[in-house]
Structures are given as C-alpha cells and as structure tokens.
Amino acid sequence: MNWIKLGAGLLAAALSLGAAAQDFPKAPVKIVIPFPPGGPTDTVGRLLAVKLQERWGQPVVIDYKPGAGTVIGADFVAKSAPDGLTFGMVNSSLAVNPTLRKRLPYDTARDLAGITQLFNMQLAIVARPDAPFDNLKQLIAYARSNPGKLNYGTPGAGSTTHLGAELLKREAGFEMQHVAMKGSAPAHTELMGGRLDLVVDPFLSVLPYVQAGKMKLIATMGARRVSGHDYPTVAEVLPGFDVGALLGFVAPAGTPKPVLQKIYADTRKALASPEMKQRAQEYGLEIVGSKPEEFDAFIASEMKRWGKVVVDAHIEIE
C-alpha cells in the first residue's frame, strides 16, 4: 500500500469537506422544535432562526413536531439525513427519556450528535400567597412537621421540574406528594385555585404571576440567583444544589464534524447578539453556547445523573 498516496488522499478529502462546510448551507435549513407554537422556547427558537437566516442567506424554517415528551421531534431529527440541513431543539427530556421511557424509537447516544447547549433555564418553586411559609427553610420545617400534608404540581411526570423536586425532597429530608399536570397552565390554575400547595416550573413561566402577587416565590433551583432578579436559591440553604433545564441544538449522528462546527460557530454568534441577550435576560435564561463535544459530554453526564433519580424515585412512563 502506498501510504503517501493514502495520506494525501485523506488530507485532500478533509480539506474538501472543510471547504464545503465553510459554504454551508447551500439549501434551506429546517429547525425542528418539539413543542407547540407559542411560549418562550418557541420565541427564542424563532429568533435564532432569523439570525441564522441573515447569516447564511438561506431560508431557515421552523418545523413543529410536539408530543410524547419531545420524543416525536427528537426521533424525526435522528432519522433525518446527516447533512446539517435538519437539526432540532431539545430540552432536558433528551437526557431523562432513556431511563424514563422503556421504548424509545432512537438511541440518544448513538443516533444524535450535539451542536451546542443554547441556554440553561432556571426552575422555581412557588406557593400561594397565603401559604404558611415564605422561604425554603420555613417550607422544609413545615413539611417535616406536617408529613404527607403538602402536595406539589409540575407540567408532567418525568419532567425536569418533577425530577428536581424529587431530588430536593431527598436532599432536604422531607416528603410531599407529586401531582402531574398536563402542562404549566393547568398547574398554575390549580395552585391559584387552592388545590395545589406548591408548583415547580420554569422561572420564566411563573415570573408574571409572582410579580402580580398571585404566587409567592420560595426559591429558584440553580446554583446562582437569576440574573437581573433578587430571588433566593435552594443552594443558599442546601449548598451545592443545582437543577436547571437545558435548551440545545442536536443533529443526526453522522453529520460531518466541520458542518457541526459551522452551525455551532454561527449559532454562538447569534446568541451574542444584543436582541438575544435582551430576550434571555427577560426570560431568566443563561446563555451557554458550548462546543459540540462539550454538549455531548454534558448530555452523557445528565443521562447518568437523572437516570439515578428516575430509578430511585420509581418513576416510569410507558
């Protein structure tokens, strides 16, 4: 075998692929969002699409594929052509579903490739204004003194909000009953109607109610206070506690690395725009912009972390 010719051929192929990636994309691009239209997640997704379209000079369209805890959207991306022209938005369900759901139509680690983690989304614990506790220490003391009395709602079983609350219960040593709702809006209605004691939900979803005095914010669940706001964190009572919800972009496995790098680099520039920074602060989102390999490693670590919580809490969805 002529190793010199082989090496030259491989180098030429690599250079050709790199040059092609610099010209990416040469056709319209589709971003799959696994949620219904409307809401903050859709808003930031559409804003990113606009920014990428301006940079690429090609149409960047949103394709909504909601349902099954983001499985439908993730499966569509996993089975798309690995050319970079179809990629999708994901949230923490990507890391939870492999343990939570017995049968997935795709293998998360094998069939999907990370592009970048876009944001870290803060979660919050809220109560009714008349709740007999005003902060996390008082909540823990009340729950311990009244075992089995408290309940809490989340947008659904197996959501990051659900798992974060289960982790909090274990680390703080108290009990409360989970009530799975079909989305944030029903949970908010039940809380304000007096049928739920607490709700755990994304900070951006409950903030308007807190500011209007219809809910009382007990604590946020990230390692740091939400930028631009002065609400206490769980970590101020339980050092090291850090639970958030990710939002990121993934592509079909096999997408050429130079193409992934191109999408990542241009998305990072879009995230740095003044409009995106302003919108992120309004929604309490922390911009991340991690590299593809960093996002892959983070998803793997999150799968391990949340898989243990799912097993320990005996949570299962068919």
Legacy VTK file of the C-alpha trace (Angstrom):
# vtk DataFile Version 3.0
C-alpha trace
ASCII
DATASET POLYDATA
POINTS 318 float
0.000 0.000 0.000
1.274 3.456 -0.893
0.942 5.267 2.435
1.997 8.590 0.948
-0.792 8.491 -1.634
-3.295 7.329 1.005
-2.296 10.142 3.348
-2.512 12.689 0.551
-5.949 11.395 -0.387
-7.228 11.641 3.164
-5.821 15.147 3.505
-7.452 16.212 0.258
-10.797 14.776 1.398
-10.540 16.557 4.724
-9.696 19.870 3.055
-12.576 19.416 0.600
-15.012 18.691 3.448
-13.770 21.716 5.389
-14.212 23.969 2.358
-17.721 22.612 1.803
-18.594 23.349 5.433
-17.486 26.957 5.020
-20.035 27.289 2.189
-22.761 25.637 4.301
-25.684 25.799 3.770
-26.436 25.709 0.049
-30.137 24.883 0.569
-32.949 25.788 3.015
-32.465 24.672 6.617
-35.089 23.196 8.939
-35.044 23.557 12.729
-37.321 21.033 14.443
-38.949 22.300 17.643
-40.595 19.506 19.707
-43.115 21.852 21.332
-46.297 23.563 20.121
-46.004 27.100 18.727
-46.042 29.899 21.274
-44.257 30.410 24.547
-40.721 31.495 25.403
-38.989 28.405 23.972
-40.593 28.960 20.591
-39.798 32.680 20.789
-36.059 32.171 21.261
-36.048 29.391 18.660
-37.615 31.654 16.059
-35.255 34.498 16.925
-32.270 32.199 16.435
-33.722 31.056 13.109
-33.939 34.684 11.947
-30.344 35.365 12.989
-29.050 32.241 11.228
-31.035 33.048 8.087
-29.464 36.513 7.986
-26.004 34.975 8.317
-26.488 32.104 5.890
-28.541 33.765 3.167
-30.798 30.699 3.014
-34.316 30.220 4.408
-34.290 28.805 7.960
-37.748 27.451 8.754
-39.265 26.119 11.968
-40.915 22.687 11.854
-43.067 21.980 14.927
-43.251 18.334 15.987
-44.655 18.306 19.542
-45.697 15.320 21.606
-44.551 12.353 23.694
-42.260 14.399 25.913
-40.171 15.633 22.923
-39.698 12.067 21.618
-41.504 12.761 18.316
-39.277 15.709 17.488
-36.051 14.025 18.572
-36.914 10.902 16.571
-37.557 12.983 13.444
-34.133 14.598 13.782
-32.417 11.262 14.480
-33.867 9.783 11.273
-33.137 12.813 9.067
-30.303 12.973 6.538
-26.999 13.787 8.277
-26.240 16.796 6.100
-26.816 19.628 8.586
-29.914 20.848 6.776
-32.161 19.431 9.506
-31.375 19.835 13.182
-33.525 20.229 16.244
-34.049 21.934 19.558
-34.056 19.730 22.650
-34.556 20.209 26.357
-33.635 18.139 29.414
-36.066 15.414 28.341
-33.346 14.264 25.957
-31.289 13.149 28.968
-34.228 11.882 31.024
-36.151 9.849 28.442
-33.629 6.981 28.036
-34.314 5.895 31.629
-37.860 7.206 31.950
-39.322 5.508 28.883
-38.960 1.797 28.288
-39.076 2.002 24.485
-37.535 4.865 22.549
-37.524 4.801 18.732
-33.931 6.081 18.727
-30.763 5.706 20.767
-29.830 9.065 22.269
-26.067 8.496 22.353
-25.851 6.643 19.038
-28.347 8.489 16.817
-27.966 12.150 17.819
-24.973 14.492 17.836
-24.721 17.622 19.937
-24.296 21.005 18.284
-24.451 23.332 21.269
-26.247 23.920 24.542
-28.044 27.184 23.902
-29.318 28.076 27.362
-29.641 26.948 30.915
-33.196 27.583 32.089
-33.800 28.319 35.759
-36.549 26.482 37.634
-38.529 27.886 40.556
-40.643 26.712 43.481
-43.762 28.827 44.015
-46.608 28.744 46.540
-49.922 30.502 47.058
-49.649 33.948 48.665
-51.382 32.606 51.813
-49.001 29.644 52.275
-47.770 29.229 55.874
-44.127 29.593 54.767
-42.237 32.367 52.983
-38.883 30.756 52.222
-37.248 27.363 51.771
-36.177 26.923 55.395
-39.744 27.529 56.541
-41.083 25.201 53.844
-38.774 22.368 54.931
-39.668 22.881 58.601
-43.388 22.917 57.798
-43.168 19.786 55.638
-41.253 17.902 58.323
-43.795 18.931 60.978
-46.739 18.004 58.737
-45.691 14.782 56.978
-47.791 13.929 53.945
-49.778 17.166 54.051
-48.127 19.070 51.192
-48.552 18.404 47.504
-46.851 19.972 44.505
-47.672 20.180 40.834
-45.441 20.119 37.763
-46.107 20.277 33.996
-45.854 16.487 33.840
-44.430 13.255 35.225
-40.772 12.788 34.390
-40.205 16.456 33.591
-37.086 18.151 34.904
-39.309 20.063 37.304
-40.610 16.748 38.693
-37.155 15.210 38.998
-35.712 18.387 40.500
-38.401 18.385 43.187
-37.736 14.704 43.930
-34.034 15.465 44.300
-34.854 18.362 46.638
-37.049 16.126 48.803
-34.266 13.594 49.203
-31.521 16.109 49.932
-33.629 18.158 52.362
-35.258 15.145 54.047
-38.970 15.839 53.720
-41.965 14.455 51.841
-44.642 15.925 49.597
-46.972 14.342 47.054
-46.449 14.895 43.343
-49.419 15.822 41.145
-48.622 15.576 37.431
-50.440 18.151 35.314
-50.768 18.376 31.538
-48.661 21.492 31.152
-47.762 24.617 33.094
-51.064 26.456 32.652
-53.202 23.806 34.428
-50.664 23.669 37.271
-50.867 27.435 37.699
-54.677 27.298 37.730
-54.730 24.570 40.368
-52.260 26.430 42.568
-54.141 29.718 42.436
-57.388 27.826 42.972
-56.103 26.351 46.229
-55.939 22.732 45.113
-52.129 22.624 44.997
-49.770 23.796 47.728
-46.737 24.293 45.504
-45.745 24.312 41.851
-42.290 23.668 40.415
-41.977 25.220 36.969
-39.553 27.199 34.786
-38.820 30.595 36.308
-39.904 32.374 33.135
-43.371 30.741 33.324
-44.151 31.781 36.901
-42.463 35.183 36.959
-45.515 37.178 35.721
-47.693 35.650 38.471
-45.067 36.321 41.128
-44.732 39.936 40.024
-48.521 40.299 40.064
-48.724 38.961 43.630
-50.671 35.857 42.621
-47.862 33.488 43.617
-45.087 33.563 46.214
-41.632 32.533 45.022
-39.986 30.277 47.592
-36.667 29.671 45.808
-35.060 29.195 42.427
-33.199 25.935 41.845
-29.997 26.962 40.070
-26.568 27.449 41.593
-26.825 31.245 41.287
-29.598 33.802 41.545
-31.318 34.621 38.258
-29.535 37.498 36.564
-31.455 40.735 36.944
-33.608 39.359 39.776
-33.115 39.008 43.527
-34.843 35.761 44.439
-33.103 33.282 46.792
-31.821 29.913 45.608
-32.126 26.421 47.052
-28.313 26.349 47.127
-28.329 29.075 49.781
-29.957 26.540 52.110
-28.549 23.324 50.607
-25.028 24.137 49.325
-24.199 22.523 46.010
-27.809 22.073 44.902
-28.101 22.945 41.206
-31.007 21.935 38.987
-31.795 23.615 35.700
-33.388 22.776 32.378
-31.249 22.824 29.265
-32.168 24.003 25.786
-29.869 22.976 22.950
-29.436 22.037 19.310
-28.753 18.465 18.129
-28.221 16.977 14.671
-28.468 13.475 13.232
-25.461 11.310 14.073
-23.054 11.158 11.159
-23.356 14.835 10.331
-19.819 15.847 9.271
-17.888 17.474 12.107
-16.963 20.546 10.038
-20.674 21.129 9.409
-21.462 20.753 13.116
-18.677 23.220 13.882
-20.072 25.674 11.323
-23.587 25.532 12.782
-22.146 25.851 16.289
-19.956 28.843 15.432
-22.758 30.726 13.690
-25.256 29.896 16.443
-22.804 31.193 19.045
-22.587 34.481 17.138
-26.390 34.647 17.062
-26.504 34.066 20.815
-24.148 37.024 21.291
-26.484 39.448 19.506
-27.977 42.287 21.592
-31.517 41.095 20.808
-30.815 37.581 22.068
-29.066 38.837 25.197
-32.035 41.068 25.993
-34.573 38.301 25.412
-32.550 35.839 27.504
-32.453 38.258 30.434
-36.195 38.886 30.169
-36.836 35.141 30.360
-34.245 34.349 33.027
-32.196 32.259 30.604
-28.438 31.850 30.968
-26.703 31.798 27.572
-24.245 28.888 27.320
-23.055 28.334 23.722
-20.988 25.196 24.441
-18.961 23.365 21.775
-20.415 20.196 20.154
-18.123 17.858 22.107
-18.878 19.710 25.340
-22.614 19.375 24.768
-22.254 15.636 24.040
-20.345 15.191 27.302
-22.918 17.214 29.217
-25.819 15.150 27.846
-23.991 11.949 28.847
-23.466 13.246 32.394
-27.100 14.405 32.628
-28.329 10.983 31.467
-26.372 9.380 34.310
-27.500 11.957 36.894
-31.211 11.921 36.094
-31.266 8.209 35.399
-30.394 7.625 39.056
-33.149 9.992 40.230
-35.706 8.256 37.984
-34.748 4.823 39.337
-34.581 5.914 42.978
-37.973 7.640 42.772
-39.555 4.693 40.859
-40.785 6.978 38.065
-41.869 5.275 34.851
-43.758 6.241 31.701
-44.801 3.707 29.121
LINES 1 319
318 0 1 2 3 4 5 6 7 8 9 10 11 12 13 14 15 16 17 18 19 20 21 22 23 24 25 26 27 28 29 30 31 32 33 34 35 36 37 38 39 40 41 42 43 44 45 46 47 48 49 50 51 52 53 54 55 56 57 58 59 60 61 62 63 64 65 66 67 68 69 70 71 72 73 74 75 76 77 78 79 80 81 82 83 84 85 86 87 88 89 90 91 92 93 94 95 96 97 98 99 100 101 102 103 104 105 106 107 108 109 110 111 112 113 114 115 116 117 118 119 120 121 122 123 124 125 126 127 128 129 130 131 132 133 134 135 136 137 138 139 140 141 142 143 144 145 146 147 148 149 150 151 152 153 154 155 156 157 158 159 160 161 162 163 164 165 166 167 168 169 170 171 172 173 174 175 176 177 178 179 180 181 182 183 184 185 186 187 188 189 190 191 192 193 194 195 196 197 198 199 200 201 202 203 204 205 206 207 208 209 210 211 212 213 214 215 216 217 218 219 220 221 222 223 224 225 226 227 228 229 230 231 232 233 234 235 236 237 238 239 240 241 242 243 244 245 246 247 248 249 250 251 252 253 254 255 256 257 258 259 260 261 262 263 264 265 266 267 268 269 270 271 272 273 274 275 276 277 278 279 280 281 282 283 284 285 286 287 288 289 290 291 292 293 294 295 296 297 298 299 300 301 302 303 304 305 306 307 308 309 310 311 312 313 314 315 316 317
